[in-house]
């Protein structure tokens, strides 16, 4: 009994405190005015409107653009409305308590200020709102999340009225594709394959004569449009995204080392983050057949990776191999603007990769923009390092492949932001690259 009570207080306590079925919080809702949620610039993303008769209505001024961040507090609570439940229904001002006790006035709860860049978030949503996809933008040097967009989205103001439609739609608007969407990463996975080759040592100088396709096991793996690239080293193969090069390189690396490299980048881990997310999976091993190992090496096979995880990898490379813990809440303030709780950058893993490994990958990612598949990013007012990806869907599916980009920027040699864009079925009709271009141009010229 003592052990059970200890577990309840120390381990389960935080979950119980924010649980929407907790009667203490239900009671608090009655005499508190729920605190507001703001972006980093002070724009109100969620607030409580109190009518003359005392009726309280939760309002989300930006609607769909922030729905997968704020969540909602209408039918129940989700996302930050749930995670910050206790903070938004609390006040550290003793005068508030006295006014409630002696005057019957509702207590105004604390406010939450996020790390989100409001202009960037709104721009990202506007560019994505007509398609299915996700955008994650972060600050590698701190771990701050600057934008987190998932589409299709929903209006948190009308969740109750729209509930039946939202829960029956095939496109799952309540689902955060940025955090919970698991996708084949396509050629963005060649970052992991390249790192595995570098760590092997003997494969750093591997060369291959690309004939446009290669037969492995019972399948034929083609390059894009079956283009024969000729003699390739890893720099050229990475820049132009040569599938046959990386498929044969993957066979030399082996399934176990591909998986171990992915795991060193936390791809088979549950990431410590305040909002719910799915875990990325890379399950390949030496026991798999050659076809599976080769397909894994080019980002197909059974790889399932979230945009959020891919952004963390880009952040680690841009930060010289050190990965900061991603966070989206900057601080909690009371109604007078006094900081009640401050969240500071903290190291998630100070050795995701060695500095020399990060420098090596940066050299490969530089070629993608300099003369490779993302050359259209050459004219931006920042240096860009990245990798494109085209992820094929299950065989027999007549939809377009997914379109990926992940990478980061530098200005004057100093790392700026990490950006990951994933568009479902957008490789031909709505590719990721133009979105990346416009977002980076907006961020650096506004």
C-alpha positions in Angstrom: 0.0 0.0 0.0 2.8 2.4 0.8 4.5 1.6 -2.5 1.3 2.1 -4.4 0.6 5.5 -2.7 4.2 6.6 -3.3 3.8 5.7 -7.0 0.5 7.6 -7.2 1.9 10.8 -5.7 5.3 10.9 -7.3 4.9 9.2 -10.7 1.2 9.4 -11.5 0.6 12.7 -9.8 1.3 15.0 -12.8 -1.1 12.9 -15.0 -3.8 13.0 -12.4 -3.5 16.8 -11.9 -4.2 17.5 -15.6 -6.8 14.7 -16.1 -10.0 16.4 -17.2 -12.0 13.9 -15.0 -10.2 15.2 -11.9 -13.0 16.7 -9.8 -10.7 19.3 -8.3 -10.1 20.8 -11.8 -13.8 20.6 -12.6 -14.5 22.6 -9.5 -11.7 25.1 -10.4 -13.4 25.7 -13.8 -16.4 27.1 -12.0 -14.6 29.9 -10.1 -11.6 30.5 -12.4 -11.4 32.4 -15.7 -9.1 30.1 -17.7 -5.8 31.8 -18.5 -4.9 32.7 -22.1 -2.3 31.2 -24.4 -0.1 33.5 -26.4 2.5 33.1 -29.2 6.0 34.5 -28.7 5.0 38.0 -30.0 2.0 38.3 -27.6 -0.8 37.4 -30.0 -3.6 35.7 -28.1 -4.2 32.2 -29.4 -6.8 31.2 -26.9 -8.7 33.1 -24.3 -11.9 32.9 -22.3 -14.7 35.4 -23.0 -17.0 36.1 -20.0 -20.5 37.3 -20.7 -22.5 39.6 -18.5 -24.5 36.7 -17.1 -21.2 34.9 -16.2 -21.2 32.4 -19.1 -17.7 31.5 -20.2 -16.7 30.7 -23.8 -13.3 29.6 -24.9 -12.2 31.5 -28.0 -9.5 30.7 -30.6 -9.0 33.8 -32.7 -6.8 32.0 -35.3 -8.9 29.0 -35.7 -7.4 26.2 -37.7 -3.9 27.6 -37.9 -3.1 26.6 -34.3 -5.6 23.8 -33.6 -2.9 21.1 -33.3 -1.0 23.2 -30.8 -3.6 24.7 -28.6 -6.1 21.9 -28.9 -9.5 22.7 -27.6 -11.3 23.1 -24.2 -14.9 22.5 -25.3 -16.0 18.9 -25.3 -13.0 17.8 -23.3 -9.4 19.0 -23.5 -6.5 18.2 -25.9 -3.0 19.3 -26.7 -1.8 22.4 -24.7 -5.3 23.0 -23.3 -4.9 19.6 -21.6 -1.2 19.7 -20.7 -1.4 23.2 -19.3 -4.7 22.6 -17.6 -3.5 23.1 -14.1 -1.4 26.2 -14.9 -4.3 27.9 -16.7 -6.6 27.2 -13.8 -4.1 28.5 -11.1 -3.1 31.9 -9.7 -0.1 32.7 -7.5 -1.7 36.1 -6.5 -3.0 36.0 -3.0 -5.2 39.0 -3.7 -7.1 36.9 -6.3 -7.9 34.4 -3.7 -9.2 37.1 -1.3 -11.3 38.7 -4.0 -12.9 35.3 -4.7 -13.5 34.5 -1.0 -14.9 37.9 0.0 -16.2 39.4 -3.2 -17.2 36.3 -5.2 -15.2 37.4 -8.2 -13.8 34.6 -10.4 -10.1 34.2 -10.2 -8.1 34.8 -13.4 -5.7 32.0 -14.2 -2.1 32.2 -15.3 -1.2 32.7 -18.9 1.1 30.6 -21.1 3.5 32.2 -23.6 4.7 29.8 -26.3 7.9 29.7 -28.4 5.8 29.8 -31.6 6.7 32.5 -34.1 3.2 33.7 -34.9 4.0 35.2 -38.4 5.9 32.0 -39.4 3.1 29.7 -38.1 0.4 31.6 -40.0 2.5 31.7 -43.2 3.2 28.0 -43.0 -0.5 27.2 -42.4 -1.6 29.4 -45.4 0.8 27.6 -47.6 -0.3 24.1 -46.5 -4.1 24.6 -45.9 -5.2 23.2 -49.3 -3.2 20.0 -49.0 -2.5 17.2 -46.6 0.9 17.6 -44.9 3.1 18.9 -42.1 5.6 21.6 -41.4 8.0 21.7 -38.4 10.4 24.6 -37.9 12.7 24.8 -34.9 15.7 26.6 -33.5 18.6 24.0 -33.3 20.6 26.2 -30.9 17.9 26.1 -28.2 15.3 23.4 -29.1 12.5 26.0 -29.5 9.6 25.1 -31.8 8.9 28.1 -34.0 6.1 26.6 -36.2 4.2 23.3 -36.0 1.5 22.9 -38.7 -0.6 20.0 -39.7 -3.3 19.9 -42.4 -6.1 19.3 -42.8 -7.0 21.0 -39.6 -10.1 21.9 -37.7 -11.7 24.9 -36.0 -11.4 24.5 -32.3 -14.1 27.1 -31.8 -16.8 24.8 -33.2 -15.6 21.3 -32.2 -18.8 20.5 -30.4 -21.0 21.4 -33.4 -18.6 19.7 -35.9 -17.8 16.6 -33.8 -19.7 14.0 -35.8 -18.2 15.2 -39.1 -14.7 15.6 -37.7 -14.6 12.0 -36.3 -16.1 10.4 -39.5 -14.0 12.1 -42.1 -11.4 10.0 -44.0 -8.8 12.7 -43.9 -8.5 12.7 -40.1 -8.4 16.5 -39.3 -8.0 15.9 -35.6 -4.8 14.0 -36.2 -1.5 15.9 -36.0 0.5 14.8 -39.1 3.5 16.8 -37.9 3.8 14.8 -34.6 1.8 11.6 -35.2 2.1 11.0 -38.9 4.3 8.0 -39.7 5.6 8.1 -43.3 8.2 6.4 -45.5 10.9 9.1 -45.5 12.1 8.5 -49.1 15.5 9.9 -49.9 15.7 12.0 -46.7 16.7 8.7 -45.1 19.9 8.8 -47.2 21.2 11.1 -44.4 21.2 8.1 -42.1 22.6 5.8 -44.7 25.5 8.3 -45.4 26.2 8.5 -41.6 26.3 4.7 -41.4 28.8 4.6 -44.3 31.0 7.3 -42.7 31.0 5.4 -39.4 32.1 2.3 -41.2 35.2 4.0 -42.5 35.9 1.6 -45.3 32.8 2.9 -47.2 33.5 6.6 -47.1 35.1 6.4 -50.6 32.6 3.9 -52.1 32.0 4.5 -55.8 29.4 3.0 -58.1 28.6 3.1 -61.8 24.8 3.9 -62.0 23.1 2.5 -65.0 19.7 3.8 -64.1 18.4 0.8 -62.3 19.7 -2.2 -60.4 18.3 -5.7 -59.8 18.3 -6.8 -56.2 16.7 -10.0 -55.2 13.3 -10.3 -57.0 13.0 -6.5 -57.6 14.4 -3.8 -59.8 15.2 -0.5 -58.0 15.3 2.4 -60.5 16.7 5.9 -60.2 14.3 8.8 -60.9 13.0 8.3 -64.4 15.6 5.5 -64.7 18.3 8.1 -65.4 21.7 6.6 -65.7 24.0 8.8 -63.6 27.3 7.0 -64.4 30.2 6.9 -62.1 29.2 8.3 -58.7 30.9 9.0 -55.3 28.8 9.7 -52.2 28.8 13.5 -52.7 27.4 13.4 -56.2 25.1 10.5 -55.4 23.7 12.4 -52.4 23.3 15.7 -54.3 21.3 14.1 -57.2 19.8 11.4 -55.0 21.0 8.4 -56.9 18.9 5.4 -55.7 21.1 2.6 -57.2 24.2 4.1 -55.4 22.5 4.1 -52.0 20.8 0.8 -52.5 24.1 -1.0 -53.2 25.8 1.0 -50.4 23.1 -0.1 -48.0 23.8 -3.7 -48.8 27.5 -3.2 -48.0 26.5 -1.5 -44.7 24.1 -4.2 -43.7 20.7 -4.0 -42.0 22.0 -4.1 -38.4 24.3 -1.1 -38.9 21.6 0.9 -40.7 19.2 0.3 -37.8 21.8 1.0 -35.1 22.7 4.3 -36.9 19.0 5.2 -37.0 18.7 4.4 -33.3 21.6 6.6 -32.4 19.5 9.4 -33.9 16.6 8.4 -31.6 14.4 7.1 -34.5 13.2 4.1 -32.4 12.7 6.2 -29.3 9.7 8.0 -27.8 10.7 11.6 -27.9 10.3 13.6 -24.7 8.0 16.4 -25.8 4.9 18.0 -24.2 2.5 17.1 -27.0 1.4 13.6 -28.0 3.4 12.0 -30.8 4.0 8.7 -32.6 7.3 6.9 -32.5 9.4 6.6 -35.6 10.3 3.0 -36.6 13.4 1.6 -38.4 13.3 -2.2 -38.0 15.7 -3.5 -40.6 18.3 -6.1 -39.6 20.9 -8.4 -41.2 18.2 -11.2 -41.0 16.2 -9.3 -43.7 16.6 -10.2 -47.3 18.7 -8.0 -49.7 15.6 -6.3 -51.1 14.5 -5.1 -47.7 17.9 -3.8 -46.8 18.4 -2.0 -50.1 14.9 -0.4 -49.9 15.5 0.7 -46.3 18.8 2.4 -47.4 16.9 4.6 -49.9 14.0 5.4 -47.4 11.5 2.8 -48.5 11.0 -0.7 -47.0 9.3 -0.6 -43.6 10.7 2.8 -42.5 8.1 4.9 -40.8 9.3 8.3 -39.6 7.4 11.4 -38.3 8.2 14.9 -39.6 9.0 15.9 -36.0 11.7 13.2 -35.8 13.2 14.2 -39.1 13.4 17.8 -38.0 15.3 16.7 -34.9 17.9 15.0 -37.0 18.3 18.1 -39.1 18.7 20.2 -35.9 21.4 17.9 -34.6 23.4 18.2 -37.8 23.0 21.9 -37.8 24.1 22.2 -34.2 27.3 20.2 -34.7 26.0 16.9 -33.4 24.3 18.2 -30.2 20.6 17.9 -29.9 18.6 20.2 -27.6 15.3 19.1 -26.1 12.4 20.4 -28.2 10.0 22.7 -26.3 7.1 24.8 -27.2 6.1 26.6 -23.9 8.5 29.4 -23.0 7.0 30.5 -19.7 3.9 30.8 -17.5 2.9 34.3 -16.3 0.4 35.6 -13.9 -2.1 38.3 -14.8 0.4 41.0 -13.9 3.0 39.6 -16.3 5.2 38.2 -13.6 6.9 34.9 -14.6 5.6 32.0 -12.5 7.6 29.3 -14.3 10.3 29.7 -17.0 11.3 26.9 -19.4 15.0 27.1 -20.5 16.9 25.2 -23.2 18.3 21.9 -22.1 20.4 19.3 -23.7 18.5 16.2 -25.0 21.6 14.4 -26.2 25.1 16.1 -26.4 26.5 13.3 -28.7 23.9 12.3 -31.3 26.9 12.4 -33.6 30.4 13.6 -33.5 31.2 17.1 -34.7 33.2 15.7 -37.6 30.2 13.5 -38.6 27.9 16.6 -38.6 30.4 18.5 -40.7 30.6 15.6 -43.1 26.8 15.4 -43.5 26.7 19.2 -43.9 29.1 18.9 -46.8 26.7 16.3 -48.4 23.7 18.5 -47.8 25.4 21.5 -49.2 25.7 19.7 -52.5 22.0 19.2 -52.7 21.4 22.9 -52.8 24.6 23.8 -54.7 24.0 21.6 -57.7 21.5 18.9 -56.7 17.8 18.3 -56.3 17.2 21.4 -54.3 19.1 23.9 -56.4 16.1 26.2 -56.4 17.0 27.2 -52.9 20.2 28.9 -54.1 18.8 32.4 -54.3 17.8 32.8 -50.7 19.4 35.3 -48.3 20.8 32.5 -46.2 22.8 29.3 -46.7 20.7 26.2 -46.9 21.7 22.6 -46.2 19.2 19.9 -46.8 17.9 16.8 -48.4 14.9 16.2 -50.6 12.8 13.0 -50.6 10.2 11.3 -52.8 8.5 8.5 -50.9 6.7 5.9 -52.9 3.3 4.6 -51.6 2.3 1.0 -51.4 2.5 -0.9 -54.7 -0.8 -0.7 -56.6 -1.7 2.6 -55.2 -2.4 5.1 -57.9 -1.7 8.2 -55.8 1.4 10.4 -56.1 4.4 9.8 -53.9 4.9 11.9 -50.8 7.2 14.9 -51.1 9.8 15.7 -48.4 12.5 18.3 -47.5 14.4 18.5 -44.3 17.4 20.7 -43.6 18.6 23.9 -41.9 20.0 27.3 -42.5 23.1 29.3 -41.7 23.8 33.0 -41.9 27.4 34.2 -41.5 28.3 30.7 -40.4 25.9 30.7 -37.6 23.0 28.1 -37.6 19.6 29.7 -38.0 16.5 27.4 -38.2 15.8 23.8 -39.0 12.9 23.2 -41.4 11.0 20.0 -42.4 8.2 19.9 -44.9 6.2 16.8 -45.8 3.4 16.8 -48.4 1.2 13.7 -48.7 1.0 12.7 -52.4 2.5 15.9 -53.5 5.6 14.9 -55.4 4.2 16.0 -58.8 1.3 18.4 -58.1 2.4 20.2 -54.8 6.1 19.5 -54.0 7.7 20.5 -50.8 10.6 22.6 -52.2 8.6 25.7 -53.3 7.0 25.8 -49.8 10.5 25.7 -48.2 11.7 28.4 -50.5 8.8 30.8 -49.7 9.0 30.1 -46.0 12.7 30.7 -45.8 12.4 33.8 -47.9 9.6 35.1 -45.7 11.6 34.4 -42.5 14.7 36.1 -43.6 13.2 39.1 -45.4 10.2 40.2 -43.4 
